[in-house]
Structure formats: C-alpha cells, structure tokens
Amino acid sequence: MQIINNLKIKIDGVIQRLDLAGDGQIYDGISNTIMIISSLIQLVPLFGNLSISVKVVGGSIVGLLSGLVIVKDVMYTLTQKRLDELRAD
C-alpha cells in the first residue's frame, strides 16, 4: 500500500504524486461515523444531568468527528475524480 500511495506519474512534462488512499478514507469515514453514533447514544440520555463543561466537551467531540467524516468524504470524492480524469487521459 505504501508503494502505491507514493505512485508518481508524468502529466504534460510535470511529475505529480498521486495518492491512492481512497480505501483507507472509506474505512476511516465508516469508523468515524460509528464513533459519532456511539458517542451520541451515550451522550443523549445523560445530557440533562451533565455539567455545562461536559456538555461542551461532548458536543465538541461529536462535532469534530462529524467534521472528520465530511473531510474524508470530500477527499475521497476528489481522489476518485482525479483518478477518473487520469484514466481518461
């Protein structure tokens, strides 16, 4: 996998590095989604009994994981789009 991730190609006389970590991005996205759901399941029933600081920290963690899922999805989409362009060329 490391060798594939370091694949370099020459396009229009310019050597470019092509990251092929799409599968890893999918697995990370699935893992983060599961963690978000797990965190929400644990946080929601206790939310009324928690202090403000714990609510902020818990909400921040869920928000961060949600952001990671979105970033991974965007990265995967861009990687796949670029691969499709290269295959077409």
C-alpha positions in Angstrom: 0.0 0.0 0.0 2.9 2.4 0.8 4.4 1.9 -2.7 1.0 2.5 -4.3 0.5 5.7 -2.2 3.8 7.0 -3.5 3.0 6.4 -7.2 4.3 9.3 -9.3 3.2 9.9 -12.9 4.2 12.4 -15.6 1.5 14.6 -17.0 2.3 17.2 -19.5 6.0 17.0 -18.6 5.3 17.5 -14.9 5.9 14.7 -12.4 3.0 14.5 -10.0 2.5 12.4 -6.9 -0.8 10.5 -6.9 -2.3 9.5 -3.5 -4.3 6.4 -3.8 -5.6 6.1 -0.2 -9.3 6.1 -1.2 -10.0 2.7 0.5 -8.4 4.0 3.7 -10.5 7.1 3.6 -13.7 5.0 3.3 -12.7 2.9 6.3 -11.9 6.0 8.3 -15.2 7.6 7.4 -17.1 4.5 8.4 -15.1 4.2 11.7 -15.7 7.9 12.5 -19.5 7.5 11.7 -19.7 4.6 14.1 -17.9 6.6 16.8 -20.3 9.5 16.3 -23.3 7.3 16.7 -21.8 5.6 19.7 -21.0 9.0 21.3 -24.5 10.3 20.7 -26.1 7.2 22.1 -24.0 7.7 25.3 -24.4 11.4 25.5 -28.1 12.0 24.7 -29.6 10.1 27.7 -27.3 11.8 30.1 -27.4 15.3 28.6 -29.8 16.7 31.2 -27.6 15.6 34.1 -24.3 16.8 32.8 -22.5 20.0 33.7 -22.1 22.7 31.1 -18.4 22.0 30.6 -19.0 18.3 30.0 -21.8 19.2 27.5 -19.4 21.5 25.7 -16.6 18.8 25.6 -19.1 16.1 24.5 -20.6 18.2 21.8 -17.2 19.3 20.6 -16.1 15.7 20.2 -19.2 14.8 18.3 -18.8 17.9 16.1 -15.1 17.1 15.5 -15.9 13.5 14.4 -18.6 14.8 12.2 -16.2 17.2 10.6 -13.7 14.4 10.0 -16.4 12.3 8.2 -17.1 15.2 5.9 -13.4 15.9 5.2 -12.8 12.2 4.5 -15.8 12.1 2.1 -14.6 15.2 0.2 -11.1 13.8 0.0 -12.3 10.5 -1.3 -14.5 12.2 -3.9 -11.7 14.4 -5.1 -9.3 11.5 -5.3 -11.7 9.4 -7.3 -12.5 12.3 -9.6 -8.8 12.8 -10.3 -8.2 9.1 -10.9 -11.1 9.1 -13.4 -9.5 12.1 -15.2 -6.1 10.3 -15.3 -7.7 7.1 -16.6 -9.5 9.1 -19.3 -6.2 10.6 -20.4 
